[in-house]
Amino acid sequence: MTPPPYRWPDPDRDYANGAFIPGAAAYPQRWAEAAAAFRQAMGRRAELDLAYGPSPRERLDLFLPDGPPKGVVIFVHGGYWHLFSKSHWSHFAAGPLARGYAVAMPGYTLAPAARIGEITAEIARAAWFVGTRVPGPVVVTGHSAGGHLAARMGCADIPVPVARVVPISPLSELGPLLATGMNATLKLDEAEVAAESPARQRLRDGVGAHVWVGAGERPAFLWQARVLAEEWGCPWTVDPGRHHFDVIEGLRDPDSPLCAVLMDGL
């Protein structure tokens, strides 16, 4: 694998995760296969394709622990708001489930069919739906673009009933994306960047927050994570040895530091 030639400044290179991860092309298929096997193994403890809103992709999968849930973790998937679906990630529910928490994994309308602000509104509907269905505290986490959406659920302008947000490798300041090729799909403008950048919003009173990022990620993602933590005044963790595609592996292990950050102290 040869990364693209270096040019500076090059916003597309800054956010090109796969070009710098060995074997990157194999990850999506591996995720999808592990997720399908997990759903099958869950049997009746998997409630699939629950409608939380009116559009076709406003569906979520809810995985239930053995016994009454202590609360619920919502995991929002990434893919730069225009790739993947909820069905790639089911196996990452394993850690919270083993700790006694339900896990909800919402899908959402992908760009360009929806703008980022509209996707934020969909995830807020999902959080309300989950909060009324599962008793106990609601924790929202998510990865990459899903980290952005998780962070938005902690912002003061989004009144959803969540106790804690843990954005993983989040896109917290959207300004740099205006100069990327993917903006032909996202269609961001300055007004939406201002409204939808969590780093430009206040953390809602009473909501806990912790930012997580891999030590081996692109410098842009380390910057994105640090900016959000500094603006919100919350802790952030740089996970040793993790890159952008494996930084979520801790969600599969109930004893991992990432699972501890999600649920300890609730």
DONU-75776 format. One record per residue (C-alpha): residue number from 1; residue in three letters; x, y, z. Coordinates in pm, 1 decimal, always signed. Example, Ala and Ser with C-alpha at 12.3 -4.5 7.8 and 13.67 -1.06 7.14 Angstrom:
BEGIN
<r n="1" res="ALA" px="+1230.0" py="-450.0" pz="+780.0"/>
<r n="2" res="SER" px="+1367.0" py="-106.0" pz="+714.0"/>
This chain:
BEGIN
<r n="1" res="MET" px="+0.0" py="+0.0" pz="+0.0"/>
<r n="2" res="THR" px="+142.4" py="+336.8" pz="-103.7"/>
<r n="3" res="PRO" px="-11.4" py="+653.3" pz="+42.4"/>
<r n="4" res="PRO" px="-92.7" py="+932.0" pz="-201.3"/>
<r n="5" res="PRO" px="+196.5" py="+1169.2" pz="-275.1"/>
<r n="6" res="TYR" px="+245.9" py="+1442.3" pz="-17.1"/>
<r n="7" res="ARG" px="+115.3" py="+1786.9" pz="-101.3"/>
<r n="8" res="TRP" px="+56.3" py="+2064.6" pz="+148.6"/>
<r n="9" res="PRO" px="-200.6" py="+2185.4" pz="+219.2"/>
<r n="10" res="ASP" px="-410.6" py="+1887.8" pz="+111.9"/>
<r n="11" res="PRO" px="-739.5" py="+1853.4" pz="+302.6"/>
<r n="12" res="ASP" px="-833.1" py="+1533.0" pz="+120.6"/>
<r n="13" res="ARG" px="-510.6" py="+1367.9" pz="+236.2"/>
<r n="14" res="ASP" px="-567.3" py="+1492.3" pz="+591.3"/>
<r n="15" res="TYR" px="-890.0" py="+1292.2" pz="+615.8"/>
<r n="16" res="ALA" px="-791.3" py="+990.4" pz="+402.3"/>
<r n="17" res="ASN" px="-778.2" py="+730.6" pz="+679.1"/>
<r n="18" res="GLY" px="-767.9" py="+416.8" pz="+466.9"/>
<r n="19" res="ALA" px="-460.7" py="+525.2" pz="+272.6"/>
<r n="20" res="PHE" px="-254.0" py="+501.8" pz="+590.9"/>
<r n="21" res="ILE" px="-394.2" py="+179.9" pz="+744.4"/>
<r n="22" res="PRO" px="-250.6" py="-154.5" pz="+625.9"/>
<r n="23" res="GLY" px="-525.0" py="-383.1" pz="+499.5"/>
<r n="24" res="ALA" px="-784.2" py="-106.9" pz="+517.4"/>
<r n="25" res="ALA" px="-993.0" py="-242.3" pz="+229.5"/>
<r n="26" res="ALA" px="-1067.6" py="-563.2" pz="+422.1"/>
<r n="27" res="TYR" px="-1225.1" py="-395.9" pz="+723.8"/>
<r n="28" res="PRO" px="-1580.7" py="-331.9" pz="+593.8"/>
<r n="29" res="GLN" px="-1636.2" py="-693.9" pz="+490.5"/>
<r n="30" res="ARG" px="-1489.4" py="-816.6" pz="+819.2"/>
<r n="31" res="TRP" px="-1717.7" py="-583.5" pz="+1014.6"/>
<r n="32" res="ALA" px="-2026.1" py="-690.0" pz="+818.6"/>
<r n="33" res="GLU" px="-1957.2" py="-1062.1" pz="+867.3"/>
<r n="34" res="ALA" px="-1890.0" py="-1029.5" pz="+1240.6"/>
<r n="35" res="ALA" px="-2200.1" py="-812.9" pz="+1283.7"/>
<r n="36" res="ALA" px="-2425.1" py="-1062.5" pz="+1103.5"/>
<r n="37" res="ALA" px="-2295.1" py="-1350.6" pz="+1316.1"/>
<r n="38" res="PHE" px="-2352.2" py="-1145.9" pz="+1631.6"/>
<r n="39" res="ARG" px="-2711.8" py="-1064.9" pz="+1540.0"/>
<r n="40" res="GLN" px="-2784.8" py="-1430.4" pz="+1472.5"/>
<r n="41" res="ALA" px="-2631.3" py="-1534.7" pz="+1803.9"/>
<r n="42" res="MET" px="-2836.7" py="-1276.9" pz="+1994.4"/>
<r n="43" res="GLY" px="-3163.1" py="-1441.9" pz="+1889.4"/>
<r n="44" res="ARG" px="-3463.8" py="-1292.1" pz="+2066.4"/>
<r n="45" res="ARG" px="-3246.4" py="-1042.7" pz="+2250.4"/>
<r n="46" res="ALA" px="-3203.9" py="-858.7" pz="+1918.7"/>
<r n="47" res="GLU" px="-3496.7" py="-635.2" pz="+1821.0"/>
<r n="48" res="LEU" px="-3416.8" py="-535.5" pz="+1464.7"/>
<r n="49" res="ASP" px="-3530.8" py="-253.5" pz="+1236.5"/>
<r n="50" res="LEU" px="-3739.3" py="-64.6" pz="+1490.3"/>
<r n="51" res="ALA" px="-3878.8" py="+252.1" pz="+1330.7"/>
<r n="52" res="TYR" px="-3789.6" py="+567.5" pz="+1523.4"/>
<r n="53" res="GLY" px="-3887.6" py="+819.1" pz="+1253.3"/>
<r n="54" res="PRO" px="-4071.8" py="+850.4" pz="+922.9"/>
<r n="55" res="SER" px="-3795.3" py="+808.5" pz="+663.6"/>
<r n="56" res="PRO" px="-3691.0" py="+462.5" pz="+538.0"/>
<r n="57" res="ARG" px="-3346.6" py="+465.4" pz="+704.2"/>
<r n="58" res="GLU" px="-3475.5" py="+585.9" pz="+1041.5"/>
<r n="59" res="ARG" px="-3453.7" py="+237.7" pz="+1184.8"/>
<r n="60" res="LEU" px="-3250.8" py="+104.8" pz="+1474.1"/>
<r n="61" res="ASP" px="-3143.5" py="-229.6" pz="+1614.9"/>
<r n="62" res="LEU" px="-3183.0" py="-278.8" pz="+1989.8"/>
<r n="63" res="PHE" px="-2978.5" py="-544.6" pz="+2168.9"/>
<r n="64" res="LEU" px="-3087.3" py="-644.1" pz="+2518.3"/>
<r n="65" res="PRO" px="-2870.7" py="-785.1" pz="+2800.0"/>
<r n="66" res="ASP" px="-2951.9" py="-1080.5" pz="+3019.1"/>
<r n="67" res="GLY" px="-3182.9" py="-940.9" pz="+3284.3"/>
<r n="68" res="PRO" px="-3320.2" py="-588.6" pz="+3325.7"/>
<r n="69" res="PRO" px="-3095.5" py="-328.4" pz="+3159.5"/>
<r n="70" res="LYS" px="-2902.2" py="-84.2" pz="+3376.7"/>
<r n="71" res="GLY" px="-2942.9" py="+175.2" pz="+3101.1"/>
<r n="72" res="VAL" px="-2868.6" py="+198.9" pz="+2731.5"/>
<r n="73" res="VAL" px="-2571.1" py="+285.2" pz="+2511.5"/>
<r n="74" res="ILE" px="-2648.2" py="+432.0" pz="+2169.1"/>
<r n="75" res="PHE" px="-2374.6" py="+372.8" pz="+1912.3"/>
<r n="76" res="VAL" px="-2383.6" py="+590.6" pz="+1598.4"/>
<r n="77" res="HIS" px="-2185.7" py="+460.6" pz="+1301.5"/>
<r n="78" res="GLY" px="-1942.0" py="+657.1" pz="+1090.8"/>
<r n="79" res="GLY" px="-1859.5" py="+671.2" pz="+721.0"/>
<r n="80" res="TYR" px="-1835.8" py="+1048.0" pz="+664.2"/>
<r n="81" res="TRP" px="-2217.5" py="+1069.0" pz="+681.4"/>
<r n="82" res="HIS" px="-2252.8" py="+900.0" pz="+341.0"/>
<r n="83" res="LEU" px="-2125.9" py="+542.5" pz="+382.4"/>
<r n="84" res="PHE" px="-2216.9" py="+220.8" pz="+568.2"/>
<r n="85" res="SER" px="-2526.9" py="+123.5" pz="+763.1"/>
<r n="86" res="LYS" px="-2619.5" py="+10.5" pz="+1111.3"/>
<r n="87" res="SER" px="-2575.3" py="-353.0" pz="+1007.9"/>
<r n="88" res="HIS" px="-2192.5" py="-326.0" pz="+991.6"/>
<r n="89" res="TRP" px="-2143.2" py="-269.1" pz="+1365.0"/>
<r n="90" res="SER" px="-2367.9" py="-499.0" pz="+1570.1"/>
<r n="91" res="HIS" px="-2078.9" py="-691.6" pz="+1730.2"/>
<r n="92" res="PHE" px="-1950.3" py="-375.1" pz="+1893.3"/>
<r n="93" res="ALA" px="-2246.2" py="-401.1" pz="+2131.1"/>
<r n="94" res="ALA" px="-2076.8" py="-691.0" pz="+2311.6"/>
<r n="95" res="GLY" px="-1892.4" py="-491.1" pz="+2578.7"/>
<r n="96" res="PRO" px="-2183.5" py="-281.2" pz="+2708.1"/>
<r n="97" res="LEU" px="-2415.8" py="-583.6" pz="+2690.9"/>
<r n="98" res="ALA" px="-2181.1" py="-783.3" pz="+2913.4"/>
<r n="99" res="ARG" px="-2193.4" py="-495.6" pz="+3162.1"/>
<r n="100" res="GLY" px="-2572.9" py="-516.3" pz="+3171.7"/>
<r n="101" res="TYR" px="-2658.9" py="-229.0" pz="+2938.0"/>
<r n="102" res="ALA" px="-2885.4" py="-241.5" pz="+2634.6"/>
<r n="103" res="VAL" px="-2729.7" py="-115.8" pz="+2310.2"/>
<r n="104" res="ALA" px="-2912.4" py="+69.8" pz="+2033.3"/>
<r n="105" res="MET" px="-2759.8" py="+113.4" pz="+1688.1"/>
<r n="106" res="PRO" px="-2950.8" py="+360.1" pz="+1470.9"/>
<r n="107" res="GLY" px="-2928.9" py="+397.1" pz="+1098.9"/>
<r n="108" res="TYR" px="-2983.0" py="+736.0" pz="+939.5"/>
<r n="109" res="THR" px="-3041.0" py="+891.9" pz="+599.8"/>
<r n="110" res="LEU" px="-2708.0" py="+919.9" pz="+420.6"/>
<r n="111" res="ALA" px="-2577.5" py="+1225.7" pz="+237.0"/>
<r n="112" res="PRO" px="-2650.5" py="+1359.3" pz="-18.3"/>
<r n="113" res="ALA" px="-3011.7" py="+1255.6" pz="+44.9"/>
<r n="114" res="ALA" px="-2986.8" py="+1437.8" pz="+378.6"/>
<r n="115" res="ARG" px="-2775.9" py="+1729.1" pz="+494.9"/>
<r n="116" res="ILE" px="-2573.2" py="+1691.9" pz="+813.4"/>
<r n="117" res="GLY" px="-2818.2" py="+1905.6" pz="+1008.8"/>
<r n="118" res="GLU" px="-3100.4" py="+1676.1" pz="+903.8"/>
<r n="119" res="ILE" px="-2899.3" py="+1370.0" pz="+1008.7"/>
<r n="120" res="THR" px="-2842.6" py="+1532.4" pz="+1349.1"/>
<r n="121" res="ALA" px="-3220.2" py="+1571.3" pz="+1386.5"/>
<r n="122" res="GLU" px="-3268.9" py="+1203.9" pz="+1300.5"/>
<r n="123" res="ILE" px="-3023.9" py="+1089.1" pz="+1567.9"/>
<r n="124" res="ALA" px="-3197.5" py="+1315.1" pz="+1819.3"/>
<r n="125" res="ARG" px="-3525.1" py="+1136.9" pz="+1734.8"/>
<r n="126" res="ALA" px="-3349.7" py="+804.3" pz="+1785.1"/>
<r n="127" res="ALA" px="-3224.6" py="+916.4" pz="+2127.6"/>
<r n="128" res="TRP" px="-3576.6" py="+1017.9" pz="+2233.3"/>
<r n="129" res="PHE" px="-3715.9" py="+687.1" pz="+2106.4"/>
<r n="130" res="VAL" px="-3455.1" py="+480.9" pz="+2292.1"/>
<r n="131" res="GLY" px="-3490.9" py="+685.7" pz="+2609.0"/>
<r n="132" res="THR" px="-3863.2" py="+612.8" pz="+2626.3"/>
<r n="133" res="ARG" px="-3817.0" py="+241.6" pz="+2550.6"/>
<r n="134" res="VAL" px="-3529.1" py="+149.3" pz="+2783.5"/>
<r n="135" res="PRO" px="-3518.3" py="+263.9" pz="+3148.8"/>
<r n="136" res="GLY" px="-3204.1" py="+406.5" pz="+3302.2"/>
<r n="137" res="PRO" px="-2935.5" py="+649.3" pz="+3184.8"/>
<r n="138" res="VAL" px="-2869.1" py="+700.7" pz="+2813.5"/>
<r n="139" res="VAL" px="-2508.5" py="+719.1" pz="+2691.6"/>
<r n="140" res="VAL" px="-2441.2" py="+819.5" pz="+2330.9"/>
<r n="141" res="THR" px="-2119.2" py="+720.6" pz="+2160.9"/>
<r n="142" res="GLY" px="-2020.2" py="+699.9" pz="+1796.5"/>
<r n="143" res="HIS" px="-1720.2" py="+675.8" pz="+1569.7"/>
<r n="144" res="SER" px="-1582.6" py="+935.0" pz="+1324.2"/>
<r n="145" res="ALA" px="-1888.9" py="+1097.6" pz="+1163.8"/>
<r n="146" res="GLY" px="-2083.0" py="+901.7" pz="+1424.4"/>
<r n="147" res="GLY" px="-1857.6" py="+1065.9" pz="+1683.1"/>
<r n="148" res="HIS" px="-1970.1" py="+1399.6" pz="+1546.2"/>
<r n="149" res="LEU" px="-2334.3" py="+1294.8" pz="+1583.2"/>
<r n="150" res="ALA" px="-2272.6" py="+1161.1" pz="+1934.1"/>
<r n="151" res="ALA" px="-2112.9" py="+1492.0" pz="+2030.0"/>
<r n="152" res="ARG" px="-2409.1" py="+1682.0" pz="+1885.7"/>
<r n="153" res="MET" px="-2636.6" py="+1494.7" pz="+2128.1"/>
<r n="154" res="GLY" px="-2442.3" py="+1661.6" pz="+2409.0"/>
<r n="155" res="CYS" px="-2472.9" py="+2014.7" pz="+2271.9"/>
<r n="156" res="ALA" px="-2688.0" py="+2274.4" pz="+2444.6"/>
<r n="157" res="ASP" px="-2902.9" py="+2332.0" pz="+2134.4"/>
<r n="158" res="ILE" px="-3014.3" py="+1964.4" pz="+2119.4"/>
<r n="159" res="PRO" px="-3248.1" py="+1889.9" pz="+2414.7"/>
<r n="160" res="VAL" px="-3232.4" py="+1510.7" pz="+2429.8"/>
<r n="161" res="PRO" px="-3241.7" py="+1299.8" pz="+2748.4"/>
<r n="162" res="VAL" px="-2880.9" py="+1177.5" pz="+2759.8"/>
<r n="163" res="ALA" px="-2655.4" py="+1149.0" pz="+3062.1"/>
<r n="164" res="ARG" px="-2320.3" py="+1118.1" pz="+2885.5"/>
<r n="165" res="VAL" px="-2158.1" py="+1142.8" pz="+2543.1"/>
<r n="166" res="VAL" px="-1835.5" py="+969.0" pz="+2442.4"/>
<r n="167" res="PRO" px="-1736.6" py="+1078.3" pz="+2090.0"/>
<r n="168" res="ILE" px="-1477.0" py="+840.9" pz="+1940.8"/>
<r n="169" res="SER" px="-1244.0" py="+998.7" pz="+1682.1"/>
<r n="170" res="PRO" px="-1505.8" py="+1269.3" pz="+1623.5"/>
<r n="171" res="LEU" px="-1526.6" py="+1528.3" pz="+1350.9"/>
<r n="172" res="SER" px="-1589.9" py="+1817.1" pz="+1586.9"/>
<r n="173" res="GLU" px="-1494.4" py="+2118.2" pz="+1372.8"/>
<r n="174" res="LEU" px="-1638.9" py="+2089.6" pz="+1022.3"/>
<r n="175" res="GLY" px="-1467.6" py="+2392.6" pz="+869.0"/>
<r n="176" res="PRO" px="-1177.3" py="+2197.3" pz="+713.5"/>
<r n="177" res="LEU" px="-1422.2" py="+1971.3" pz="+529.8"/>
<r n="178" res="LEU" px="-1535.3" py="+2263.2" pz="+313.0"/>
<r n="179" res="ALA" px="-1212.5" py="+2224.5" pz="+115.0"/>
<r n="180" res="THR" px="-1237.4" py="+1847.2" pz="+66.8"/>
<r n="181" res="GLY" px="-1365.7" py="+1661.2" pz="-236.3"/>
<r n="182" res="MET" px="-1626.6" py="+1486.2" pz="-21.9"/>
<r n="183" res="ASN" px="-1806.0" py="+1818.1" pz="+21.8"/>
<r n="184" res="ALA" px="-1954.2" py="+1763.3" pz="-324.5"/>
<r n="185" res="THR" px="-2159.1" py="+1496.3" pz="-145.3"/>
<r n="186" res="LEU" px="-2199.4" py="+1662.3" pz="+195.1"/>
<r n="187" res="LYS" px="-2287.3" py="+2005.6" pz="+53.3"/>
<r n="188" res="LEU" px="-2168.1" py="+2185.4" pz="+365.1"/>
<r n="189" res="ASP" px="-2175.8" py="+2564.9" pz="+366.7"/>
<r n="190" res="GLU" px="-2047.7" py="+2816.2" pz="+621.9"/>
<r n="191" res="ALA" px="-2382.5" py="+2841.4" pz="+800.8"/>
<r n="192" res="GLU" px="-2413.8" py="+2466.4" pz="+846.0"/>
<r n="193" res="VAL" px="-2051.6" py="+2437.8" pz="+954.2"/>
<r n="194" res="ALA" px="-2118.3" py="+2693.5" pz="+1227.8"/>
<r n="195" res="ALA" px="-2440.5" py="+2526.1" pz="+1341.1"/>
<r n="196" res="GLU" px="-2320.2" py="+2165.1" pz="+1321.5"/>
<r n="197" res="SER" px="-1965.5" py="+2185.3" pz="+1460.3"/>
<r n="198" res="PRO" px="-1979.7" py="+2053.9" pz="+1818.8"/>
<r n="199" res="ALA" px="-1660.5" py="+2242.0" pz="+1902.4"/>
<r n="200" res="ARG" px="-1848.8" py="+2566.9" pz="+1835.4"/>
<r n="201" res="GLN" px="-2140.0" py="+2466.1" pz="+2061.6"/>
<r n="202" res="ARG" px="-2166.2" py="+2458.4" pz="+2440.4"/>
<r n="203" res="LEU" px="-2185.1" py="+2126.5" pz="+2622.6"/>
<r n="204" res="ARG" px="-2531.6" py="+2102.2" pz="+2773.6"/>
<r n="205" res="ASP" px="-2549.4" py="+2145.7" pz="+3149.9"/>
<r n="206" res="GLY" px="-2564.3" py="+1814.8" pz="+3333.7"/>
<r n="207" res="VAL" px="-2421.0" py="+1606.3" pz="+3048.0"/>
<r n="208" res="GLY" px="-2091.5" py="+1426.7" pz="+3104.7"/>
<r n="209" res="ALA" px="-1841.5" py="+1402.3" pz="+2818.5"/>
<r n="210" res="HIS" px="-1518.3" py="+1221.6" pz="+2739.3"/>
<r n="211" res="VAL" px="-1344.3" py="+1226.9" pz="+2398.7"/>
<r n="212" res="TRP" px="-1160.1" py="+916.9" pz="+2271.9"/>
<r n="213" res="VAL" px="-912.6" py="+891.5" pz="+1982.9"/>
<r n="214" res="GLY" px="-644.6" py="+650.9" pz="+1862.2"/>
<r n="215" res="ALA" px="-278.5" py="+742.6" pz="+1898.5"/>
<r n="216" res="GLY" px="-206.8" py="+617.6" pz="+1546.9"/>
<r n="217" res="GLU" px="-472.9" py="+826.1" pz="+1373.4"/>
<r n="218" res="ARG" px="-418.9" py="+1094.7" pz="+1112.5"/>
<r n="219" res="PRO" px="-300.6" py="+1422.0" pz="+1268.7"/>
<r n="220" res="ALA" px="-627.9" py="+1585.5" pz="+1163.3"/>
<r n="221" res="PHE" px="-826.8" py="+1346.0" pz="+1381.8"/>
<r n="222" res="LEU" px="-598.6" py="+1396.4" pz="+1680.4"/>
<r n="223" res="TRP" px="-651.4" py="+1768.9" pz="+1632.4"/>
<r n="224" res="GLN" px="-1028.2" py="+1727.3" pz="+1600.0"/>
<r n="225" res="ALA" px="-1043.6" py="+1530.3" pz="+1926.7"/>
<r n="226" res="ARG" px="-824.3" py="+1772.5" pz="+2118.1"/>
<r n="227" res="VAL" px="-1016.0" py="+2075.9" pz="+1995.4"/>
<r n="228" res="LEU" px="-1344.9" py="+1933.5" pz="+2121.2"/>
<r n="229" res="ALA" px="-1199.1" py="+1836.4" pz="+2459.4"/>
<r n="230" res="GLU" px="-1043.8" py="+2180.4" pz="+2502.8"/>
<r n="231" res="GLU" px="-1356.1" py="+2369.0" pz="+2399.4"/>
<r n="232" res="TRP" px="-1577.1" py="+2161.3" pz="+2627.9"/>
<r n="233" res="GLY" px="-1326.8" py="+2137.6" pz="+2911.0"/>
<r n="234" res="CYS" px="-1372.3" py="+1760.4" pz="+2929.3"/>
<r n="235" res="PRO" px="-1122.3" py="+1471.8" pz="+2949.0"/>
<r n="236" res="TRP" px="-980.7" py="+1311.4" pz="+2638.6"/>
<r n="237" res="THR" px="-793.8" py="+984.4" pz="+2596.1"/>
<r n="238" res="VAL" px="-539.5" py="+898.2" pz="+2328.0"/>
<r n="239" res="ASP" px="-560.5" py="+519.0" pz="+2296.6"/>
<r n="240" res="PRO" px="-209.2" py="+371.5" pz="+2245.5"/>
<r n="241" res="GLY" px="-151.6" py="+165.9" pz="+1933.9"/>
<r n="242" res="ARG" px="-494.9" py="+229.3" pz="+1781.4"/>
<r n="243" res="HIS" px="-567.2" py="+369.5" pz="+1435.9"/>
<r n="244" res="HIS" px="-892.9" py="+501.3" pz="+1293.8"/>
<r n="245" res="PHE" px="-1035.8" py="+161.1" pz="+1200.3"/>
<r n="246" res="ASP" px="-954.0" py="-34.1" pz="+1517.5"/>
<r n="247" res="VAL" px="-1002.9" py="+238.6" pz="+1778.6"/>
<r n="248" res="ILE" px="-1353.0" py="+102.4" pz="+1846.0"/>
<r n="249" res="GLU" px="-1234.1" py="-250.7" pz="+1928.3"/>
<r n="250" res="GLY" px="-1259.8" py="-172.8" pz="+2299.8"/>
<r n="251" res="LEU" px="-1637.7" py="-169.8" pz="+2264.4"/>
<r n="252" res="ARG" px="-1624.9" py="-549.6" pz="+2227.4"/>
<r n="253" res="ASP" px="-1451.5" py="-600.3" pz="+2564.5"/>
<r n="254" res="PRO" px="-1645.8" py="-523.2" pz="+2883.8"/>
<r n="255" res="ASP" px="-1318.0" py="-483.6" pz="+3073.9"/>
<r n="256" res="SER" px="-1163.4" py="-234.7" pz="+2830.4"/>
<r n="257" res="PRO" px="-1079.0" py="+123.0" pz="+2930.4"/>
<r n="258" res="LEU" px="-1319.7" py="+244.1" pz="+2661.3"/>
<r n="259" res="CYS" px="-1612.8" py="+55.9" pz="+2813.8"/>
<r n="260" res="ALA" px="-1513.9" py="+190.7" pz="+3153.9"/>
<r n="261" res="VAL" px="-1528.4" py="+545.7" pz="+3019.6"/>
<r n="262" res="LEU" px="-1870.4" py="+478.2" pz="+2870.9"/>
<r n="263" res="MET" px="-2042.5" py="+339.6" pz="+3177.6"/>
<r n="264" res="ASP" px="-1844.9" py="+376.9" pz="+3500.3"/>
<r n="265" res="GLY" px="-1993.3" py="+630.6" pz="+3736.3"/>
<r n="266" res="LEU" px="-2342.7" py="+633.1" pz="+3586.0"/>
